[in-house]
Amino acid sequence: MERGEIYLTAPNLPDPRRRRAFVVVSRPELIASRYSSVLCVPLYTSYVGTPTEVALDEHSGLKRLSYARCDELTSVPRTRLTQFVGSVPAVKLRELGRAMAVALDIQASDLSD
């Protein structure tokens, strides 16, 4: 498992979808650890229009255009990430990083001493 990979999983209730795709966004050190969960962003085929959505398509291994909703960042047990779908290209992974910073209201000035 690596940062930027997309997996299908059975969702938590009350999600109406039988299966949901998630992008793994945890840092590599956490993924390489024995920790049982990783941070993920869920994908949806509907577009809401928030600045925290990132469009992903067949270049990521998806069958249709989908949107990563970074406002819904969540921890997912590794055991639930069962079917590998594809990997997000580097340029889109950077977009996801910026969208997550917006979702968490992290400013560049927050990262400096």
Residue pairs with C-beta under 8 A, 6 or more apart in sequence:
1 7
1 24
1 31
1 38
1 78
1 81
2 24
2 28
2 31
2 87
3 24
3 25
3 26
3 27
3 28
3 31
3 93
4 23
4 24
4 25
4 87
4 88
4 90
4 93
4 96
5 23
5 24
5 84
5 85
5 86
5 87
5 88
6 21
6 22
6 23
6 24
6 43
6 56
6 60
6 61
6 62
6 84
6 85
6 86
6 87
6 88
7 21
7 22
7 24
7 81
7 82
7 83
7 84
7 85
8 19
8 20
8 21
8 22
8 81
8 82
8 83
8 85
9 19
9 20
9 21
9 22
9 76
9 80
9 81
9 82
9 83
10 18
10 19
10 20
10 80
10 82
11 17
11 18
11 19
11 20
20 42
20 43
21 42
21 43
21 62
21 66
21 85
22 40
22 41
22 42
22 43
22 74
22 76
22 81
23 40
23 41
23 43
23 56
23 68
23 88
23 96
24 31
24 38
24 39
24 40
24 81
25 39
25 40
25 41
25 73
25 96
25 100
26 38
26 39
26 40
30 38
30 39
31 38
36 77
36 78
36 79
37 75
37 76
37 77
37 78
38 75
38 76
38 78
38 81
39 73
39 74
39 75
39 76
40 73
40 74
40 75
40 76
40 81
41 68
41 69
41 70
41 72
41 73
41 74
41 96
41 100
42 68
42 69
42 72
42 74
43 56
43 62
43 66
43 67
43 68
43 69
44 66
44 67
44 69
45 64
45 65
45 66
45 67
46 67
47 53
47 55
47 67
48 67
48 69
50 69
50 71
51 99
51 102
52 69
52 70
52 71
52 99
52 100
52 102
52 103
53 67
53 68
53 69
53 70
53 99
54 67
54 68
54 70
54 92
54 95
54 96
54 99
55 65
55 66
55 67
56 62
56 65
56 66
56 67
56 68
56 88
56 92
57 64
57 65
57 66
59 89
59 92
60 85
60 86
60 87
60 88
60 89
60 92
61 85
61 86
61 87
62 85
62 86
68 96
68 99
70 96
70 99
70 100
70 102
70 103
71 103
73 100
73 103
73 104
88 96
100 106
101 107
